[in-house]
Amino acid sequence: MTDSTRDFVNKIHEQQEKQRKNKRGENVPSAKLQNKQHSSNK
């Protein structure tokens, strides 16, 4: 593998890890917001 391909693969891995972290972070607040909406509707 050349350095350019390594950098390319590393960037893809970093993006995938960021997406995973973002999904985890987004899921928690969205669930809390849904709970708040349900409680306020009641």
mmCIF entry with sequence, helices, sheets and N, C-alpha, C, O atoms, coordinates in Angstrom:
data_MODEL
# 
_entry.id   MODEL 
# 
_entity.id                         1 
_entity.type                       polymer 
_entity.pdbx_number_of_molecules   1 
# 
_entity_poly.entity_id                      1 
_entity_poly.type                           'polypeptide(L)' 
_entity_poly.nstd_linkage                   no 
_entity_poly.nstd_monomer                   no 
_entity_poly.pdbx_seq_one_letter_code       MTDSTRDFVNKIHEQQEKQRKNKRGENVPSAKLQNKQHSSNK 
_entity_poly.pdbx_seq_one_letter_code_can   MTDSTRDFVNKIHEQQEKQRKNKRGENVPSAKLQNKQHSSNK 
_entity_poly.pdbx_strand_id                 A 
# 
loop_
_entity_poly_seq.entity_id 
_entity_poly_seq.num 
_entity_poly_seq.mon_id 
_entity_poly_seq.hetero 
1 1  MET n 
1 2  THR n 
1 3  ASP n 
1 4  SER n 
1 5  THR n 
1 6  ARG n 
1 7  ASP n 
1 8  PHE n 
1 9  VAL n 
1 10 ASN n 
1 11 LYS n 
1 12 ILE n 
1 13 HIS n 
1 14 GLU n 
1 15 GLN n 
1 16 GLN n 
1 17 GLU n 
1 18 LYS n 
1 19 GLN n 
1 20 ARG n 
1 21 LYS n 
1 22 ASN n 
1 23 LYS n 
1 24 ARG n 
1 25 GLY n 
1 26 GLU n 
1 27 ASN n 
1 28 VAL n 
1 29 PRO n 
1 30 SER n 
1 31 ALA n 
1 32 LYS n 
1 33 LEU n 
1 34 GLN n 
1 35 ASN n 
1 36 LYS n 
1 37 GLN n 
1 38 HIS n 
1 39 SER n 
1 40 SER n 
1 41 ASN n 
1 42 LYS n 
# 
_struct_asym.id          A 
_struct_asym.entity_id   1 
# 
_struct_conf.conf_type_id            HELX_P 
_struct_conf.id                      HELX_P1 
_struct_conf.pdbx_PDB_helix_id       AA1 
_struct_conf.beg_label_comp_id       ASP 
_struct_conf.beg_label_asym_id       A 
_struct_conf.beg_label_seq_id        3 
_struct_conf.pdbx_beg_PDB_ins_code   ? 
_struct_conf.end_label_comp_id       ASN 
_struct_conf.end_label_asym_id       A 
_struct_conf.end_label_seq_id        41 
_struct_conf.pdbx_end_PDB_ins_code   ? 
_struct_conf.beg_auth_comp_id        ASP 
_struct_conf.beg_auth_asym_id        A 
_struct_conf.beg_auth_seq_id         3 
_struct_conf.end_auth_comp_id        ASN 
_struct_conf.end_auth_asym_id        A 
_struct_conf.end_auth_seq_id         41 
_struct_conf.pdbx_PDB_helix_class    1 
_struct_conf.details                 ? 
_struct_conf.pdbx_PDB_helix_length   39 
# 
_struct_conf_type.id          HELX_P 
_struct_conf_type.criteria    ? 
_struct_conf_type.reference   ? 
# 
loop_
_atom_site.group_PDB 
_atom_site.id 
_atom_site.type_symbol 
_atom_site.label_atom_id 
_atom_site.label_alt_id 
_atom_site.label_comp_id 
_atom_site.label_asym_id 
_atom_site.label_entity_id 
_atom_site.label_seq_id 
_atom_site.pdbx_PDB_ins_code 
_atom_site.Cartn_x 
_atom_site.Cartn_y 
_atom_site.Cartn_z 
_atom_site.occupancy 
_atom_site.B_iso_or_equiv 
_atom_site.pdbx_formal_charge 
_atom_site.auth_seq_id 
_atom_site.auth_comp_id 
_atom_site.auth_asym_id 
_atom_site.auth_atom_id 
_atom_site.pdbx_PDB_model_num 
ATOM 1   N N  . MET A 1 1  ? 0.846   -1.210 0.000  1.00 0.00 ? 1  MET A N  1 
ATOM 2   C CA . MET A 1 1  ? 0.000   0.000  0.000  1.00 0.00 ? 1  MET A CA 1 
ATOM 3   C C  . MET A 1 1  ? 0.877   1.254  0.000  1.00 0.00 ? 1  MET A C  1 
ATOM 4   O O  . MET A 1 1  ? 1.902   1.300  0.679  1.00 0.00 ? 1  MET A O  1 
ATOM 5   N N  . THR A 1 2  ? 0.477   2.243  -0.746 1.00 0.00 ? 2  THR A N  1 
ATOM 6   C CA . THR A 1 2  ? 1.221   3.506  -0.755 1.00 0.00 ? 2  THR A CA 1 
ATOM 7   C C  . THR A 1 2  ? 0.725   4.390  0.384  1.00 0.00 ? 2  THR A C  1 
ATOM 8   O O  . THR A 1 2  ? -0.308  4.109  0.992  1.00 0.00 ? 2  THR A O  1 
ATOM 9   N N  . ASP A 1 3  ? 1.458   5.446  0.665  1.00 0.00 ? 3  ASP A N  1 
ATOM 10  C CA . ASP A 1 3  ? 1.061   6.347  1.746  1.00 0.00 ? 3  ASP A CA 1 
ATOM 11  C C  . ASP A 1 3  ? -0.298  6.975  1.450  1.00 0.00 ? 3  ASP A C  1 
ATOM 12  O O  . ASP A 1 3  ? -1.110  7.164  2.356  1.00 0.00 ? 3  ASP A O  1 
ATOM 13  N N  . SER A 1 4  ? -0.542  7.297  0.177  1.00 0.00 ? 4  SER A N  1 
ATOM 14  C CA . SER A 1 4  ? -1.807  7.954  -0.183 1.00 0.00 ? 4  SER A CA 1 
ATOM 15  C C  . SER A 1 4  ? -2.990  7.032  0.105  1.00 0.00 ? 4  SER A C  1 
ATOM 16  O O  . SER A 1 4  ? -4.023  7.486  0.597  1.00 0.00 ? 4  SER A O  1 
ATOM 17  N N  . THR A 1 5  ? -2.847  5.748  -0.197 1.00 0.00 ? 5  THR A N  1 
ATOM 18  C CA . THR A 1 5  ? -3.963  4.830  0.058  1.00 0.00 ? 5  THR A CA 1 
ATOM 19  C C  . THR A 1 5  ? -4.155  4.648  1.557  1.00 0.00 ? 5  THR A C  1 
ATOM 20  O O  . THR A 1 5  ? -5.286  4.533  2.028  1.00 0.00 ? 5  THR A O  1 
ATOM 21  N N  . ARG A 1 6  ? -3.067  4.621  2.305  1.00 0.00 ? 6  ARG A N  1 
ATOM 22  C CA . ARG A 1 6  ? -3.189  4.505  3.767  1.00 0.00 ? 6  ARG A CA 1 
ATOM 23  C C  . ARG A 1 6  ? -3.946  5.702  4.317  1.00 0.00 ? 6  ARG A C  1 
ATOM 24  O O  . ARG A 1 6  ? -4.860  5.548  5.127  1.00 0.00 ? 6  ARG A O  1 
ATOM 25  N N  . ASP A 1 7  ? -3.563  6.897  3.876  1.00 0.00 ? 7  ASP A N  1 
ATOM 26  C CA . ASP A 1 7  ? -4.256  8.103  4.344  1.00 0.00 ? 7  ASP A CA 1 
ATOM 27  C C  . ASP A 1 7  ? -5.732  8.029  3.979  1.00 0.00 ? 7  ASP A C  1 
ATOM 28  O O  . ASP A 1 7  ? -6.594  8.384  4.783  1.00 0.00 ? 7  ASP A O  1 
ATOM 29  N N  . PHE A 1 8  ? -6.019  7.566  2.767  1.00 0.00 ? 8  PHE A N  1 
ATOM 30  C CA . PHE A 1 8  ? -7.405  7.475  2.308  1.00 0.00 ? 8  PHE A CA 1 
ATOM 31  C C  . PHE A 1 8  ? -8.197  6.522  3.201  1.00 0.00 ? 8  PHE A C  1 
ATOM 32  O O  . PHE A 1 8  ? -9.310  6.834  3.624  1.00 0.00 ? 8  PHE A O  1 
ATOM 33  N N  . VAL A 1 9  ? -7.609  5.355  3.484  1.00 0.00 ? 9  VAL A N  1 
ATOM 34  C CA . VAL A 1 9  ? -8.292  4.370  4.334  1.00 0.00 ? 9  VAL A CA 1 
ATOM 35  C C  . VAL A 1 9  ? -8.469  4.927  5.744  1.00 0.00 ? 9  VAL A C  1 
ATOM 36  O O  . VAL A 1 9  ? -9.532  4.777  6.346  1.00 0.00 ? 9  VAL A O  1 
ATOM 37  N N  . ASN A 1 10 ? -7.430  5.568  6.267  1.00 0.00 ? 10 ASN A N  1 
ATOM 38  C CA . ASN A 1 10 ? -7.520  6.142  7.614  1.00 0.00 ? 10 ASN A CA 1 
ATOM 39  C C  . ASN A 1 10 ? -8.639  7.168  7.687  1.00 0.00 ? 10 ASN A C  1 
ATOM 40  O O  . ASN A 1 10 ? -9.386  7.206  8.665  1.00 0.00 ? 10 ASN A O  1 
ATOM 41  N N  . LYS A 1 11 ? -8.760  8.002  6.655  1.00 0.00 ? 11 LYS A N  1 
ATOM 42  C CA . LYS A 1 11 ? -9.819  9.019  6.645  1.00 0.00 ? 11 LYS A CA 1 
ATOM 43  C C  . LYS A 1 11 ? -11.187 8.354  6.659  1.00 0.00 ? 11 LYS A C  1 
ATOM 44  O O  . LYS A 1 11 ? -12.093 8.806  7.359  1.00 0.00 ? 11 LYS A O  1 
ATOM 45  N N  . ILE A 1 12 ? -11.338 7.287  5.890  1.00 0.00 ? 12 ILE A N  1 
ATOM 46  C CA . ILE A 1 12 ? -12.636 6.585  5.849  1.00 0.00 ? 12 ILE A CA 1 
ATOM 47  C C  . ILE A 1 12 ? -12.947 6.016  7.228  1.00 0.00 ? 12 ILE A C  1 
ATOM 48  O O  . ILE A 1 12 ? -14.071 6.145  7.712  1.00 0.00 ? 12 ILE A O  1 
ATOM 49  N N  . HIS A 1 13 ? -11.964 5.391  7.859  1.00 0.00 ? 13 HIS A N  1 
ATOM 50  C CA . HIS A 1 13 ? -12.185 4.824  9.192  1.00 0.00 ? 13 HIS A CA 1 
ATOM 51  C C  . HIS A 1 13 ? -12.567 5.920  10.176 1.00 0.00 ? 13 HIS A C  1 
ATOM 52  O O  . HIS A 1 13 ? -13.464 5.730  10.998 1.00 0.00 ? 13 HIS A O  1 
ATOM 53  N N  . GLU A 1 14 ? -11.900 7.061  10.101 1.00 0.00 ? 14 GLU A N  1 
ATOM 54  C CA . GLU A 1 14 ? -12.212 8.169  11.011 1.00 0.00 ? 14 GLU A CA 1 
ATOM 55  C C  . GLU A 1 14 ? -13.642 8.640  10.793 1.00 0.00 ? 14 GLU A C  1 
ATOM 56  O O  . GLU A 1 14 ? -14.372 8.885  11.754 1.00 0.00 ? 14 GLU A O  1 
ATOM 57  N N  . GLN A 1 15 ? -14.044 8.766  9.533  1.00 0.00 ? 15 GLN A N  1 
ATOM 58  C CA . GLN A 1 15 ? -15.410 9.209  9.236  1.00 0.00 ? 15 GLN A CA 1 
ATOM 59  C C  . GLN A 1 15 ? -16.417 8.206  9.773  1.00 0.00 ? 15 GLN A C  1 
ATOM 60  O O  . GLN A 1 15 ? -17.437 8.597  10.341 1.00 0.00 ? 15 GLN A O  1 
ATOM 61  N N  . GLN A 1 16 ? -16.145 6.919  9.602  1.00 0.00 ? 16 GLN A N  1 
ATOM 62  C CA . GLN A 1 16 ? -17.065 5.891  10.089 1.00 0.00 ? 16 GLN A CA 1 
ATOM 63  C C  . GLN A 1 16 ? -17.181 5.970  11.608 1.00 0.00 ? 16 GLN A C  1 
ATOM 64  O O  . GLN A 1 16 ? -18.281 5.866  12.150 1.00 0.00 ? 16 GLN A O  1 
ATOM 65  N N  . GLU A 1 17 ? -16.053 6.153  12.303 1.00 0.00 ? 17 GLU A N  1 
ATOM 66  C CA . GLU A 1 17 ? -16.081 6.244  13.761 1.00 0.00 ? 17 GLU A CA 1 
ATOM 67  C C  . GLU A 1 17 ? -16.867 7.469  14.198 1.00 0.00 ? 17 GLU A C  1 
ATOM 68  O O  . GLU A 1 17 ? -17.642 7.400  15.152 1.00 0.00 ? 17 GLU A O  1 
ATOM 69  N N  . LYS A 1 18 ? -16.676 8.600  13.505 1.00 0.00 ? 18 LYS A N  1 
ATOM 70  C CA . LYS A 1 18 ? -17.406 9.821  13.844 1.00 0.00 ? 18 LYS A CA 1 
ATOM 71  C C  . LYS A 1 18 ? -18.900 9.604  13.654 1.00 0.00 ? 18 LYS A C  1 
ATOM 72  O O  . LYS A 1 18 ? -19.701 10.032 14.485 1.00 0.00 ? 18 LYS A O  1 
ATOM 73  N N  . GLN A 1 19 ? -19.280 8.942  12.568 1.00 0.00 ? 19 GLN A N  1 
ATOM 74  C CA . GLN A 1 19 ? -20.697 8.686  12.312 1.00 0.00 ? 19 GLN A CA 1 
ATOM 75  C C  . GLN A 1 19 ? -21.278 7.819  13.422 1.00 0.00 ? 19 GLN A C  1 
ATOM 76  O O  . GLN A 1 19 ? -22.390 8.073  13.884 1.00 0.00 ? 19 GLN A O  1 
ATOM 77  N N  . ARG A 1 20 ? -20.546 6.805  13.853 1.00 0.00 ? 20 ARG A N  1 
ATOM 78  C CA . ARG A 1 20 ? -21.032 5.942  14.936 1.00 0.00 ? 20 ARG A CA 1 
ATOM 79  C C  . ARG A 1 20 ? -21.236 6.759  16.198 1.00 0.00 ? 20 ARG A C  1 
ATOM 80  O O  . ARG A 1 20 ? -22.271 6.643  16.854 1.00 0.00 ? 20 ARG A O  1 
ATOM 81  N N  . LYS A 1 21 ? -20.248 7.593  16.547 1.00 0.00 ? 21 LYS A N  1 
ATOM 82  C CA . LYS A 1 21 ? -20.359 8.416  17.756 1.00 0.00 ? 21 LYS A CA 1 
ATOM 83  C C  . LYS A 1 21 ? -21.523 9.384  17.632 1.00 0.00 ? 21 LYS A C  1 
ATOM 84  O O  . LYS A 1 21 ? -22.268 9.588  18.591 1.00 0.00 ? 21 LYS A O  1 
ATOM 85  N N  . ASN A 1 22 ? -21.687 9.990  16.445 1.00 0.00 ? 22 ASN A N  1 
ATOM 86  C CA . ASN A 1 22 ? -22.783 10.937 16.245 1.00 0.00 ? 22 ASN A CA 1 
ATOM 87  C C  . ASN A 1 22 ? -24.124 10.240 16.397 1.00 0.00 ? 22 ASN A C  1 
ATOM 88  O O  . ASN A 1 22 ? -25.039 10.793 17.008 1.00 0.00 ? 22 ASN A O  1 
ATOM 89  N N  . LYS A 1 23 ? -24.256 9.041  15.855 1.00 0.00 ? 23 LYS A N  1 
ATOM 90  C CA . LYS A 1 23 ? -25.517 8.301  15.962 1.00 0.00 ? 23 LYS A CA 1 
ATOM 91  C C  . LYS A 1 23 ? -25.816 8.027  17.430 1.00 0.00 ? 23 LYS A C  1 
ATOM 92  O O  . LYS A 1 23 ? -26.950 8.203  17.876 1.00 0.00 ? 23 LYS A O  1 
ATOM 93  N N  . ARG A 1 24 ? -24.812 7.600  18.181 1.00 0.00 ? 24 ARG A N  1 
ATOM 94  C CA . ARG A 1 24 ? -25.028 7.331  19.607 1.00 0.00 ? 24 ARG A CA 1 
ATOM 95  C C  . ARG A 1 24 ? -25.451 8.608  20.315 1.00 0.00 ? 24 ARG A C  1 
ATOM 96  O O  . ARG A 1 24 ? -26.399 8.605  21.100 1.00 0.00 ? 24 ARG A O  1 
ATOM 97  N N  . GLY A 1 25 ? -24.743 9.706  20.036 1.00 0.00 ? 25 GLY A N  1 
ATOM 98  C CA . GLY A 1 25 ? -25.050 10.978 20.700 1.00 0.00 ? 25 GLY A CA 1 
ATOM 99  C C  . GLY A 1 25 ? -26.424 11.497 20.319 1.00 0.00 ? 25 GLY A C  1 
ATOM 100 O O  . GLY A 1 25 ? -27.126 12.062 21.158 1.00 0.00 ? 25 GLY A O  1 
ATOM 101 N N  . GLU A 1 26 ? -26.819 11.313 19.064 1.00 0.00 ? 26 GLU A N  1 
ATOM 102 C CA . GLU A 1 26 ? -28.116 11.818 18.614 1.00 0.00 ? 26 GLU A CA 1 
ATOM 103 C C  . GLU A 1 26 ? -29.255 10.984 19.182 1.00 0.00 ? 26 GLU A C  1 
ATOM 104 O O  . GLU A 1 26 ? -30.315 11.519 19.506 1.00 0.00 ? 26 GLU A O  1 
ATOM 105 N N  . ASN A 1 27 ? -29.044 9.679  19.305 1.00 0.00 ? 27 ASN A N  1 
ATOM 106 C CA . ASN A 1 27 ? -30.125 8.811  19.774 1.00 0.00 ? 27 ASN A CA 1 
ATOM 107 C C  . ASN A 1 27 ? -30.538 9.165  21.199 1.00 0.00 ? 27 ASN A C  1 
ATOM 108 O O  . ASN A 1 27 ? -31.726 9.122  21.518 1.00 0.00 ? 27 ASN A O  1 
ATOM 109 N N  . VAL A 1 28 ? -29.599 9.510  22.049 1.00 0.00 ? 28 VAL A N  1 
ATOM 110 C CA . VAL A 1 28 ? -29.935 9.781  23.453 1.00 0.00 ? 28 VAL A CA 1 
ATOM 111 C C  . VAL A 1 28 ? -30.821 11.023 23.581 1.00 0.00 ? 28 VAL A C  1 
ATOM 112 O O  . VAL A 1 28 ? -31.894 10.932 24.177 1.00 0.00 ? 28 VAL A O  1 
ATOM 113 N N  . PRO A 1 29 ? -30.411 12.184 23.043 1.00 0.00 ? 29 PRO A N  1 
ATOM 114 C CA . PRO A 1 29 ? -31.246 13.385 23.173 1.00 0.00 ? 29 PRO A CA 1 
ATOM 115 C C  . PRO A 1 29 ? -32.586 13.229 22.473 1.00 0.00 ? 29 PRO A C  1 
ATOM 116 O O  . PRO A 1 29 ? -33.595 13.728 22.972 1.00 0.00 ? 29 PRO A O  1 
ATOM 117 N N  . SER A 1 30 ? -32.627 12.556 21.338 1.00 0.00 ? 30 SER A N  1 
ATOM 118 C CA . SER A 1 30 ? -33.893 12.395 20.616 1.00 0.00 ? 30 SER A CA 1 
ATOM 119 C C  . SER A 1 30 ? -34.862 11.589 21.478 1.00 0.00 ? 30 SER A C  1 
ATOM 120 O O  . SER A 1 30 ? -36.052 11.902 21.521 1.00 0.00 ? 30 SER A O  1 
ATOM 121 N N  . ALA A 1 31 ? -34.374 10.562 22.162 1.00 0.00 ? 31 ALA A N  1 
ATOM 122 C CA . ALA A 1 31 ? -35.240 9.764  23.028 1.00 0.00 ? 31 ALA A CA 1 
ATOM 123 C C  . ALA A 1 31 ? -35.752 10.629 24.175 1.00 0.00 ? 31 ALA A C  1 
ATOM 124 O O  . ALA A 1 31 ? -36.924 10.546 24.540 1.00 0.00 ? 31 ALA A O  1 
ATOM 125 N N  . LYS A 1 32 ? -34.880 11.457 24.744 1.00 0.00 ? 32 LYS A N  1 
ATOM 126 C CA . LYS A 1 32 ? -35.306 12.336 25.838 1.00 0.00 ? 32 LYS A CA 1 
ATOM 127 C C  . LYS A 1 32 ? -36.361 13.314 25.337 1.00 0.00 ? 32 LYS A C  1 
ATOM 128 O O  . LYS A 1 32 ? -37.350 13.563 26.028 1.00 0.00 ? 32 LYS A O  1 
ATOM 129 N N  . LEU A 1 33 ? -36.165 13.871 24.147 1.00 0.00 ? 33 LEU A N  1 
ATOM 130 C CA . LEU A 1 33 ? -37.137 14.826 23.608 1.00 0.00 ? 33 LEU A CA 1 
ATOM 131 C C  . LEU A 1 33 ? -38.483 14.140 23.409 1.00 0.00 ? 33 LEU A C  1 
ATOM 132 O O  . LEU A 1 33 ? -39.523 14.717 23.726 1.00 0.00 ? 33 LEU A O  1 
ATOM 133 N N  . GLN A 1 34 ? -38.476 12.924 22.892 1.00 0.00 ? 34 GLN A N  1 
ATOM 134 C CA . GLN A 1 34 ? -39.729 12.200 22.678 1.00 0.00 ? 34 GLN A CA 1 
ATOM 135 C C  . GLN A 1 34 ? -40.443 11.993 24.008 1.00 0.00 ? 34 GLN A C  1 
ATOM 136 O O  . GLN A 1 34 ? -41.659 12.168 24.090 1.00 0.00 ? 34 GLN A O  1 
ATOM 137 N N  . ASN A 1 35 ? -39.706 11.623 25.044 1.00 0.00 ? 35 ASN A N  1 
ATOM 138 C CA . ASN A 1 35 ? -40.314 11.418 26.356 1.00 0.00 ? 35 ASN A CA 1 
ATOM 139 C C  . ASN A 1 35 ? -40.929 12.714 26.865 1.00 0.00 ? 35 ASN A C  1 
ATOM 140 O O  . ASN A 1 35 ? -42.030 12.705 27.416 1.00 0.00 ? 35 ASN A O  1 
ATOM 141 N N  . LYS A 1 36 ? -40.227 13.828 26.684 1.00 0.00 ? 36 LYS A N  1 
ATOM 142 C CA . LYS A 1 36 ? -40.748 15.120 27.124 1.00 0.00 ? 36 LYS A CA 1 
ATOM 143 C C  . LYS A 1 36 ? -42.032 15.455 26.371 1.00 0.00 ? 36 LYS A C  1 
ATOM 144 O O  . LYS A 1 36 ? -42.996 15.933 26.968 1.00 0.00 ? 36 LYS A O  1 
ATOM 145 N N  . GLN A 1 37 ? -42.048 15.207 25.066 1.00 0.00 ? 37 GLN A N  1 
ATOM 146 C CA . GLN A 1 37 ? -43.233 15.510 24.263 1.00 0.00 ? 37 GLN A CA 1 
ATOM 147 C C  . GLN A 1 37 ? -44.414 14.668 24.737 1.00 0.00 ? 37 GLN A C  1 
ATOM 148 O O  . GLN A 1 37 ? -45.523 15.184 24.871 1.00 0.00 ? 37 GLN A O  1 
ATOM 149 N N  . HIS A 1 38 ? -44.191 13.387 24.990 1.00 0.00 ? 38 HIS A N  1 
ATOM 150 C CA . HIS A 1 38 ? -45.284 12.518 25.427 1.00 0.00 ? 38 HIS A CA 1 
ATOM 151 C C  . HIS A 1 38 ? -45.820 12.996 26.778 1.00 0.00 ? 38 HIS A C  1 
ATOM 152 O O  . HIS A 1 38 ? -47.033 13.051 26.980 1.00 0.00 ? 38 HIS A O  1 
ATOM 153 N N  . SER A 1 39 ? -44.928 13.336 27.692 1.00 0.00 ? 39 SER A N  1 
ATOM 154 C CA . SER A 1 39 ? -45.370 13.760 29.023 1.00 0.00 ? 39 SER A CA 1 
ATOM 155 C C  . SER A 1 39 ? -46.134 15.077 28.929 1.00 0.00 ? 39 SER A C  1 
ATOM 156 O O  . SER A 1 39 ? -47.125 15.261 29.635 1.00 0.00 ? 39 SER A O  1 
ATOM 157 N N  . SER A 1 40 ? -45.689 16.002 28.064 1.00 0.00 ? 40 SER A N  1 
ATOM 158 C CA . SER A 1 40 ? -46.358 17.297 27.940 1.00 0.00 ? 40 SER A CA 1 
ATOM 159 C C  . SER A 1 40 ? -47.729 17.109 27.286 1.00 0.00 ? 40 SER A C  1 
ATOM 160 O O  . SER A 1 40 ? -48.675 17.823 27.620 1.00 0.00 ? 40 SER A O  1 
ATOM 161 N N  . ASN A 1 41 ? -47.843 16.158 26.360 1.00 0.00 ? 41 ASN A N  1 
ATOM 162 C CA . ASN A 1 41 ? -49.134 15.912 25.711 1.00 0.00 ? 41 ASN A CA 1 
ATOM 163 C C  . ASN A 1 41 ? -50.150 15.376 26.717 1.00 0.00 ? 41 ASN A C  1 
ATOM 164 O O  . ASN A 1 41 ? -51.338 15.689 26.643 1.00 0.00 ? 41 ASN A O  1 
ATOM 165 N N  . LYS A 1 42 ? -49.670 14.577 27.644 1.00 0.00 ? 42 LYS A N  1 
ATOM 166 C CA . LYS A 1 42 ? -50.583 14.032 28.657 1.00 0.00 ? 42 LYS A CA 1 
ATOM 167 C C  . LYS A 1 42 ? -51.012 15.175 29.570 1.00 0.00 ? 42 LYS A C  1 
ATOM 168 O O  . LYS A 1 42 ? -51.784 14.962 30.505 1.00 0.00 ? 42 LYS A O  1 
# 
